[in-house]
């Protein structure tokens, strides 16, 4: 009687499961999945894409993660065959086999899934699917199974706050349960991502010019030319990231709307309030007026520094410089003829005068500083030569 390869693999896995000690993440591993998935080299090459798919699961980290108490089979369906040749892709909208403690019903991400699907990032329904659905982010593009951060007390020192946790254990006598939910609660008090991580995550898609062109949107790689980016880059806690403007307090990041929608915080009617950020903890521009909110955050094109670099490397044509000059108000007002000056309104004429004064003062300052240094060096050279001749 011949035994198939699958049968041999299943038998070997069953014997290993009996012989090996239970893994540390046994609470979520009732089916002994870590018997195989605990090995860091467990992987295969996808025959369709040619990419390596890794199936390694670090048990200790998974146990301390957000999904640490969720059984594998609750998300990974159709795992009846070993090796798993019939497994289906995980669907985050399915109902979980956990009770939501405030309602005592099975927990589900379905409401958030529907919220995202109706947003600007949604793929639409099967009957009315958006164009280029492959461009739209999935749940795992933004979310990972994050490990709980160290619990912090009011003094922000890392480590479990024993004084707070002991009050939980007073009623919830199972310490593992109390510790788990205490971690879950305090985990939500942290930022899910730093400002830098958030910006880099959003730019993964939004700086792709071809992808943005498919959706009639400008690429926002020029965010790195802004003062906001400098604050984020150097760790200013008050610096805004993408969510600070596109999903401030009162808005959900799962239901982002187009800037043409009046429900969007970046709609022209709402932008002044968004810049002021009255309800948030960040102190942005509390005295922002309507004209302040008209300024552009995401300029189009490469940006001045990147354009010059691209031209030097031969990656861009010189007409990009001309296009860039047309976008820059400062250069327009500096190089203007009488006809264009006559076409300006009163505010633009005032700005033109200010720019001319600044240009004159800046040019004069540079001339005096560099000219003075040059005269000083010449006088010093003259004195040195004369002293050598005398002595």
C-alpha positions as CSV (number, residue, x, y, z in Angstrom):
1,X,0.0,0.0,0.0
2,X,1.6,3.2,-1.1
3,X,1.5,6.3,1.0
4,X,1.2,9.7,-0.7
5,X,3.7,12.5,-0.1
6,X,1.0,14.6,1.6
7,X,0.3,11.7,3.9
8,X,3.9,11.4,4.9
9,X,4.2,15.1,5.6
10,X,1.1,15.0,7.7
11,X,2.3,12.0,9.7
12,X,5.7,13.6,10.2
13,X,4.1,16.8,11.4
14,X,1.8,14.8,13.8
15,X,4.7,13.0,15.3
16,X,6.6,16.2,15.8
17,X,3.6,17.7,17.5
18,X,3.6,14.9,20.0
19,X,7.3,14.9,20.7
20,X,8.1,18.6,20.8
21,X,7.2,20.7,23.9
22,X,4.3,23.1,23.4
23,X,5.3,26.5,21.9
24,X,5.2,29.7,24.1
25,X,2.2,31.0,22.1
26,X,0.1,28.0,22.9
27,X,-3.0,30.0,23.8
28,X,-3.5,30.9,20.1
29,X,-1.9,27.7,18.8
30,X,-4.4,25.1,19.7
31,X,-3.9,23.4,16.3
32,X,-0.1,23.3,16.7
33,X,0.5,25.6,13.7
34,X,3.9,26.6,15.2
35,X,5.2,23.0,14.8
36,X,6.0,24.0,11.2
37,X,5.7,27.8,11.2
38,X,8.2,28.4,14.0
39,X,11.1,27.7,11.5
40,X,12.5,30.9,10.0
41,X,13.3,29.3,6.7
42,X,9.7,28.2,6.0
43,X,9.0,29.8,2.6
44,X,8.3,29.1,-1.1
45,X,8.6,30.9,-4.4
46,X,5.3,32.0,-5.8
47,X,5.1,30.5,-9.3
48,X,3.0,33.4,-10.7
49,X,5.0,36.4,-9.4
50,X,8.4,34.8,-8.8
51,X,8.5,36.4,-5.3
52,X,9.5,34.6,-2.2
53,X,6.7,34.2,0.3
54,X,7.7,33.7,3.9
55,X,5.5,31.7,6.3
56,X,7.6,32.0,9.4
57,X,5.7,33.1,12.6
58,X,7.8,34.2,15.7
59,X,5.7,32.6,18.4
60,X,6.7,34.9,21.3
61,X,6.1,38.1,19.4
62,X,2.8,36.8,18.0
63,X,1.5,36.0,21.4
64,X,2.1,39.6,22.6
65,X,0.6,41.1,19.4
66,X,-2.8,42.6,18.8
67,X,-4.0,39.3,17.3
68,X,-2.2,37.1,19.8
69,X,-5.4,35.5,21.2
70,X,-7.0,34.9,17.9
71,X,-6.8,31.3,16.6
72,X,-5.1,30.9,13.3
73,X,-8.1,29.1,11.7
74,X,-10.3,32.0,12.5
75,X,-8.6,34.1,9.8
76,X,-6.9,31.5,7.6
77,X,-9.7,29.4,6.2
78,X,-9.5,26.1,4.3
79,X,-6.5,24.7,6.1
80,X,-7.7,21.1,6.1
81,X,-4.9,19.8,3.8
82,X,-1.2,19.7,4.8
83,X,0.6,21.3,3.0
84,X,-2.0,24.0,2.7
85,X,-2.8,24.0,-1.1
86,X,-6.4,25.2,-0.8
87,X,-6.0,28.1,1.7
88,X,-7.9,31.2,0.9
89,X,-6.7,34.8,1.2
90,X,-7.5,36.4,4.6
91,X,-10.6,38.5,4.5
92,X,-10.5,41.1,7.3
93,X,-14.2,41.7,7.0
94,X,-15.2,38.3,8.3
95,X,-16.6,37.8,11.8
96,X,-14.1,37.0,14.5
97,X,-14.6,34.3,17.1
98,X,-14.1,36.8,19.9
99,X,-16.7,38.5,22.0
100,X,-16.8,42.3,22.0
101,X,-17.0,43.0,25.8
102,X,-19.3,46.0,25.6
103,X,-22.0,44.2,23.6
104,X,-21.1,40.5,24.2
105,X,-21.5,39.8,20.5
106,X,-18.9,38.4,18.1
107,X,-16.4,41.0,17.1
108,X,-16.0,42.0,13.5
109,X,-14.0,44.5,11.4
110,X,-16.9,44.6,8.9
111,X,-18.0,48.1,9.8
112,X,-14.6,49.5,9.3
113,X,-14.2,47.5,6.1
114,X,-17.4,49.0,4.7
115,X,-16.3,52.5,5.8
116,X,-13.1,52.2,3.9
117,X,-14.8,50.8,0.9
118,X,-17.0,53.9,0.7
119,X,-14.0,56.2,1.1
120,X,-11.7,57.6,-1.5
121,X,-9.4,54.6,-0.8
122,X,-12.2,52.0,-1.4
123,X,-12.4,49.7,-4.4
124,X,-16.2,50.0,-4.7
125,X,-18.7,47.2,-4.9
126,X,-18.7,44.3,-7.4
127,X,-21.5,46.0,-9.4
128,X,-19.8,49.4,-9.4
129,X,-16.1,48.9,-9.1
130,X,-13.7,51.8,-9.3
131,X,-11.2,52.1,-12.1
132,X,-7.8,50.6,-11.3
133,X,-8.8,48.8,-8.1
134,X,-5.3,47.3,-7.9
135,X,-4.1,50.8,-6.9
136,X,-6.3,51.0,-3.8
137,X,-4.7,50.0,-0.5
138,X,-5.8,46.9,1.4
139,X,-5.9,46.6,5.2
140,X,-2.4,45.1,5.5
141,X,-0.9,47.9,3.4
142,X,-1.4,50.3,6.4
143,X,-1.9,47.8,9.3
144,X,0.4,45.1,10.6
145,X,-0.1,42.8,13.5
146,X,1.7,45.2,15.8
147,X,3.3,44.0,19.0
148,X,2.0,45.8,22.1
149,X,4.2,48.7,23.1
150,X,5.6,48.8,26.7
151,X,2.8,49.9,29.0
152,X,3.5,53.4,30.4
153,X,2.4,55.2,33.5
154,X,1.6,58.9,33.8
155,X,5.3,59.7,34.1
156,X,5.8,58.1,30.6
157,X,8.4,55.7,31.9
158,X,8.3,52.3,30.1
159,X,7.2,49.3,32.0
160,X,3.8,48.0,33.4
161,X,2.2,50.4,35.8
162,X,1.8,48.0,38.7
163,X,-0.3,50.4,40.7
164,X,-2.9,50.6,38.0
165,X,-2.8,46.9,37.0
166,X,-3.3,45.6,40.6
167,X,-6.7,47.4,40.7
168,X,-7.7,45.4,37.6
169,X,-6.7,42.2,39.2
170,X,-8.9,43.0,42.2
171,X,-11.9,42.1,40.2
172,X,-10.5,40.3,37.2
173,X,-8.7,37.6,39.2
174,X,-7.1,35.9,36.2
175,X,-3.9,37.9,35.9
176,X,-3.2,36.9,32.3
177,X,-6.6,38.2,31.2
178,X,-6.2,41.4,33.2
179,X,-2.7,42.0,31.9
180,X,-3.8,41.3,28.3
181,X,-6.7,43.8,28.3
182,X,-4.7,46.4,30.3
183,X,-2.1,46.2,27.5
184,X,-4.8,46.5,24.9
185,X,-6.3,49.6,26.5
186,X,-3.0,51.4,27.0
187,X,-1.8,50.4,23.5
188,X,-4.6,52.5,22.1
189,X,-3.3,55.5,24.0
190,X,-0.1,55.5,21.9
191,X,0.1,56.7,18.4
192,X,-0.2,53.8,16.0
193,X,2.7,55.2,13.9
194,X,5.1,58.0,14.3
195,X,4.7,61.1,12.1
196,X,7.7,60.0,10.0
197,X,6.3,56.5,9.5
198,X,2.9,57.9,8.6
199,X,4.3,60.3,5.9
200,X,6.5,57.6,4.4
201,X,3.6,55.1,4.3
202,X,1.3,57.6,2.4
203,X,4.1,58.6,0.1
204,X,4.6,55.0,-0.9
205,X,1.6,55.5,-3.2
206,X,1.1,59.2,-3.5
207,X,4.6,60.0,-4.8
208,X,4.1,57.6,-7.7
209,X,3.4,59.9,-10.6
210,X,2.0,57.2,-12.9
211,X,-0.4,55.8,-10.3
212,X,-1.6,59.3,-9.3
213,X,-2.1,60.3,-13.0
214,X,-4.4,57.3,-13.4
215,X,-6.7,58.8,-10.8
216,X,-6.3,62.5,-11.9
217,X,-4.4,63.4,-8.8
218,X,-1.1,65.3,-8.4
219,X,1.9,63.4,-7.1
220,X,2.8,64.8,-3.7
221,X,6.5,64.0,-3.5
222,X,7.1,67.8,-3.1
223,X,5.8,67.4,0.4
224,X,9.5,66.9,1.2
225,X,10.1,70.5,0.0
226,X,7.8,71.9,2.7
227,X,8.4,73.2,6.2
228,X,6.0,70.6,7.5
229,X,8.3,67.8,6.3
230,X,11.3,69.4,8.0
231,X,9.5,69.3,11.3
232,X,8.5,65.7,10.8
233,X,12.0,64.7,9.7
234,X,13.7,66.1,12.7
235,X,11.1,64.8,15.2
236,X,9.2,68.0,16.2
237,X,6.2,66.6,18.2
238,X,4.1,69.5,16.9
239,X,4.8,68.8,13.2
240,X,1.7,67.6,11.3
241,X,1.7,64.5,9.2
242,X,-0.7,63.4,6.6
243,X,-3.4,62.3,9.1
244,X,-3.2,65.6,11.0
245,X,-4.7,67.4,8.0
246,X,-6.6,64.7,6.1
247,X,-8.2,63.1,9.2
248,X,-8.0,65.5,12.2
249,X,-10.0,65.2,15.3
250,X,-13.7,64.7,14.3
251,X,-12.8,62.8,11.2
252,X,-12.1,59.1,10.6
253,X,-9.0,58.0,8.7
254,X,-11.0,55.1,7.4
255,X,-13.5,57.4,5.6
256,X,-11.2,59.8,3.8
257,X,-13.1,61.9,1.3
258,X,-12.0,63.7,-1.8
259,X,-11.0,67.4,-1.3
260,X,-13.9,68.3,-3.6
261,X,-16.3,66.9,-1.0
262,X,-17.7,69.2,1.7
263,X,-17.2,66.3,4.1
264,X,-13.4,66.5,3.7
265,X,-11.3,68.5,6.2
266,X,-9.2,69.8,3.3
267,X,-12.2,71.2,1.3
268,X,-11.7,74.9,0.8
269,X,-14.6,75.7,3.1
270,X,-13.1,73.6,5.9
271,X,-9.4,74.3,5.4
272,X,-9.1,77.3,7.7
273,X,-10.5,75.3,10.6
274,X,-8.2,72.4,9.8
275,X,-5.1,74.6,9.8
276,X,-6.2,76.1,13.1
277,X,-6.7,72.6,14.6
278,X,-8.7,73.9,17.5
279,X,-9.8,70.4,18.7
280,X,-6.4,68.7,18.5
281,X,-3.5,68.5,20.9
282,X,-1.1,69.9,18.3
283,X,-0.9,73.7,18.2
284,X,-0.7,74.4,14.5
285,X,-2.0,77.8,13.3
286,X,-4.6,78.9,15.9
287,X,-4.9,82.4,14.3
288,X,-5.1,81.2,10.7
289,X,-7.2,83.5,8.6
290,X,-9.0,82.6,5.4
291,X,-6.3,83.8,3.1
292,X,-3.7,81.8,5.0
293,X,-5.5,78.6,4.2
294,X,-5.3,79.3,0.5
295,X,-1.6,78.5,0.3
296,X,-0.5,75.3,-1.5
297,X,0.9,72.5,0.5
298,X,1.5,70.0,-2.3
299,X,3.2,71.8,-5.2
300,X,3.3,70.1,-8.6
301,X,6.4,69.0,-10.4
302,X,9.7,67.8,-9.0
303,X,10.5,70.8,-6.9
304,X,13.3,73.2,-7.4
305,X,16.2,71.2,-5.9
306,X,15.1,67.9,-7.4
307,X,14.6,69.5,-10.8
308,X,18.1,71.0,-10.9
309,X,19.6,67.7,-9.8
310,X,17.6,65.8,-12.5
311,X,18.8,68.3,-15.2
312,X,22.5,67.9,-14.1
313,X,22.1,64.1,-14.2
314,X,20.4,64.3,-17.6
315,X,17.2,62.9,-16.3
316,X,15.0,65.9,-17.2
317,X,14.8,68.3,-20.0
318,X,15.5,72.0,-19.6
319,X,11.8,72.9,-20.3
320,X,11.1,71.5,-16.8
321,X,13.0,74.5,-15.5
322,X,10.8,76.8,-17.5
323,X,7.7,75.1,-16.2
324,X,9.0,75.4,-12.7
325,X,9.6,79.1,-13.1
326,X,6.0,79.6,-14.2
327,X,4.8,78.0,-11.0
328,X,6.9,80.2,-8.7
329,X,5.3,83.4,-7.8
330,X,8.5,85.0,-6.6
331,X,10.2,84.7,-10.0
332,X,7.1,85.9,-11.9
333,X,7.0,89.1,-9.9
334,X,10.7,89.7,-10.1
335,X,10.8,89.4,-13.9
336,X,7.8,91.3,-15.0
337,X,7.2,93.8,-17.8
338,X,4.9,96.9,-17.8
339,X,2.0,95.2,-19.4
340,X,2.0,92.4,-16.8
341,X,2.5,94.9,-14.0
342,X,-0.6,96.8,-15.2
343,X,-2.6,93.6,-15.1
344,X,-1.9,92.9,-11.4
345,X,-4.4,93.8,-8.7
346,X,-3.6,96.1,-5.7
347,X,-2.4,93.3,-3.5
348,X,-0.1,91.8,-6.1
349,X,1.4,95.2,-6.9
350,X,2.2,95.6,-3.2
351,X,3.8,92.2,-3.1
352,X,5.8,93.1,-6.2
353,X,7.2,96.2,-4.4
354,X,8.1,94.2,-1.3
355,X,9.9,91.6,-3.5
356,X,11.9,94.4,-5.2
357,X,12.9,95.9,-1.9
358,X,14.0,92.5,-0.6
359,X,15.9,91.8,-3.7
360,X,17.7,95.2,-3.6
361,X,18.5,94.8,0.1
362,X,19.7,91.3,-0.3
363,X,21.9,92.2,-3.3
364,X,23.3,95.2,-1.5
365,X,24.1,93.1,1.6
366,X,25.9,90.4,-0.4
367,X,27.9,93.0,-2.3
368,X,29.0,94.7,0.9
369,X,29.9,91.5,2.7
370,X,31.8,89.8,-0.2
371,X,33.3,93.1,-1.3
372,X,34.4,93.9,2.2
373,X,36.0,90.5,2.6
374,X,37.8,90.8,-0.7
375,X,39.2,94.3,0.2
376,X,40.2,92.9,3.6
377,X,42.1,90.0,2.0
378,X,43.9,92.3,-0.4
379,X,45.0,94.6,2.3
380,X,46.2,91.7,4.4
381,X,48.2,90.4,1.4
382,X,49.7,93.8,0.8
383,X,50.8,94.0,4.5
384,X,52.3,90.5,4.4
385,X,54.3,91.2,1.2
386,X,55.5,94.5,2.6
387,X,56.6,93.0,5.9
388,X,58.6,90.2,4.1
389,X,60.3,92.8,2.0
390,X,61.2,94.9,5.0
391,X,62.5,92.0,7.2
